[in-house]
Amino acid sequence: MPSDHNVDMPVEVDIDIMGERAKRKAMLGLLYERLIKTPGTPALTTLEMEATLELEKNSMLTAAWYMKERLLVKSADSGRLTITARGVDRYEELTLNSHATGD
């Protein structure tokens, strides 16, 4: 019996995956820098991150959701985000890998 669709065909999605990864790395970097410079107050609001990184709100919220799910960031007081120890490790790993490959 013929099928109307091929289940093996990949679904095309118009999303810049590398751009999404770069955005998350930039957010982690911003939170990492904040932790190093002001360890007493390491959290930032999404509005502060949006303004600094020049990202749209939905874009920022999507990235924040992903990083919370991966336990790279956590919500602090008043909806602020802060980097976790796992997030520090991940950011350092990404940064060291990009320096090693010349990216």
C-alpha beads as a LAMMPS data file, in Angstrom:
LAMMPS data file: protein, C-alpha beads

103 atoms
102 bonds

1 atom types
1 bond types

-500.0 500.0 xlo xhi
-500.0 500.0 ylo yhi
-500.0 500.0 zlo zhi

Masses

1 110.0

Atoms # bond

1 1 1 0.000 0.000 0.000
2 1 1 1.609 3.323 -1.078
3 1 1 2.246 5.997 1.501
4 1 1 1.496 9.699 0.985
5 1 1 4.627 10.731 2.846
6 1 1 8.063 9.407 3.513
7 1 1 8.711 9.059 7.242
8 1 1 12.464 9.005 6.579
9 1 1 12.471 12.521 5.097
10 1 1 13.998 15.082 7.418
11 1 1 11.796 17.945 8.469
12 1 1 13.106 21.291 7.260
13 1 1 13.237 23.934 9.967
14 1 1 14.221 27.506 9.246
15 1 1 16.308 28.090 12.384
16 1 1 19.932 29.154 12.566
17 1 1 21.236 26.459 14.917
18 1 1 24.755 27.879 15.020
19 1 1 23.271 31.275 15.842
20 1 1 21.293 29.748 18.703
21 1 1 24.440 28.132 20.109
22 1 1 26.357 31.412 19.786
23 1 1 23.550 33.243 21.583
24 1 1 23.620 30.792 24.492
25 1 1 27.413 31.046 24.687
26 1 1 27.160 34.851 24.749
27 1 1 24.578 34.705 27.540
28 1 1 26.729 32.293 29.539
29 1 1 29.719 34.563 28.952
30 1 1 27.832 37.582 30.223
31 1 1 26.724 35.734 33.369
32 1 1 30.234 34.288 33.822
33 1 1 31.773 37.755 33.596
34 1 1 29.197 39.101 36.047
35 1 1 30.048 36.317 38.528
36 1 1 33.790 36.975 38.276
37 1 1 33.482 40.768 38.550
38 1 1 30.711 40.956 41.169
39 1 1 30.433 37.602 42.980
40 1 1 28.211 39.168 45.647
41 1 1 25.588 40.052 43.026
42 1 1 26.087 37.664 40.096
43 1 1 22.526 37.733 38.722
44 1 1 21.185 39.708 35.753
45 1 1 17.664 40.294 34.524
46 1 1 16.695 39.152 31.055
47 1 1 16.123 42.838 30.226
48 1 1 19.736 43.628 31.154
49 1 1 20.948 40.744 29.007
50 1 1 18.658 41.735 26.112
51 1 1 20.047 45.271 26.146
52 1 1 23.690 44.208 26.471
53 1 1 23.543 41.473 23.835
54 1 1 20.975 43.266 21.640
55 1 1 18.664 40.250 21.512
56 1 1 14.888 40.128 21.217
57 1 1 12.828 39.091 24.237
58 1 1 11.515 35.803 22.774
59 1 1 14.981 34.867 21.623
60 1 1 16.363 35.521 25.103
61 1 1 13.558 33.583 26.800
62 1 1 14.079 30.567 24.543
63 1 1 17.799 30.505 25.292
64 1 1 17.151 30.982 29.025
65 1 1 14.647 28.099 29.019
66 1 1 17.187 25.785 27.388
67 1 1 19.976 26.743 29.774
68 1 1 17.702 26.286 32.803
69 1 1 16.724 22.819 31.562
70 1 1 20.426 21.914 31.178
71 1 1 21.107 23.370 34.661
72 1 1 23.589 25.893 33.235
73 1 1 21.713 28.835 34.760
74 1 1 19.128 29.193 37.480
75 1 1 16.563 31.754 38.494
76 1 1 17.623 33.937 41.352
77 1 1 15.591 36.595 43.153
78 1 1 13.064 38.658 41.194
79 1 1 13.406 36.594 38.018
80 1 1 17.091 37.300 37.570
81 1 1 19.356 34.647 36.082
82 1 1 22.658 33.497 37.488
83 1 1 25.193 31.032 36.157
84 1 1 25.596 27.699 37.963
85 1 1 28.813 25.762 38.585
86 1 1 27.824 23.537 35.653
87 1 1 27.361 26.673 33.549
88 1 1 30.831 27.916 34.528
89 1 1 32.333 24.573 33.512
90 1 1 30.443 24.615 30.197
91 1 1 31.430 28.188 29.368
92 1 1 35.090 27.509 30.151
93 1 1 34.964 24.324 28.062
94 1 1 33.440 26.179 25.095
95 1 1 35.939 29.013 25.407
96 1 1 38.976 26.755 25.719
97 1 1 37.811 24.604 22.797
98 1 1 37.336 27.640 20.556
99 1 1 40.840 28.888 21.426
100 1 1 42.337 25.461 20.747
101 1 1 40.689 25.265 17.302
102 1 1 41.370 28.887 16.446
103 1 1 37.688 29.866 16.247

Bonds

1 1 1 2
2 1 2 3
3 1 3 4
4 1 4 5
5 1 5 6
6 1 6 7
7 1 7 8
8 1 8 9
9 1 9 10
10 1 10 11
11 1 11 12
12 1 12 13
13 1 13 14
14 1 14 15
15 1 15 16
16 1 16 17
17 1 17 18
18 1 18 19
19 1 19 20
20 1 20 21
21 1 21 22
22 1 22 23
23 1 23 24
24 1 24 25
25 1 25 26
26 1 26 27
27 1 27 28
28 1 28 29
29 1 29 30
30 1 30 31
31 1 31 32
32 1 32 33
33 1 33 34
34 1 34 35
35 1 35 36
36 1 36 37
37 1 37 38
38 1 38 39
39 1 39 40
40 1 40 41
41 1 41 42
42 1 42 43
43 1 43 44
44 1 44 45
45 1 45 46
46 1 46 47
47 1 47 48
48 1 48 49
49 1 49 50
50 1 50 51
51 1 51 52
52 1 52 53
53 1 53 54
54 1 54 55
55 1 55 56
56 1 56 57
57 1 57 58
58 1 58 59
59 1 59 60
60 1 60 61
61 1 61 62
62 1 62 63
63 1 63 64
64 1 64 65
65 1 65 66
66 1 66 67
67 1 67 68
68 1 68 69
69 1 69 70
70 1 70 71
71 1 71 72
72 1 72 73
73 1 73 74
74 1 74 75
75 1 75 76
76 1 76 77
77 1 77 78
78 1 78 79
79 1 79 80
80 1 80 81
81 1 81 82
82 1 82 83
83 1 83 84
84 1 84 85
85 1 85 86
86 1 86 87
87 1 87 88
88 1 88 89
89 1 89 90
90 1 90 91
91 1 91 92
92 1 92 93
93 1 93 94
94 1 94 95
95 1 95 96
96 1 96 97
97 1 97 98
98 1 98 99
99 1 99 100
100 1 100 101
101 1 101 102
102 1 102 103
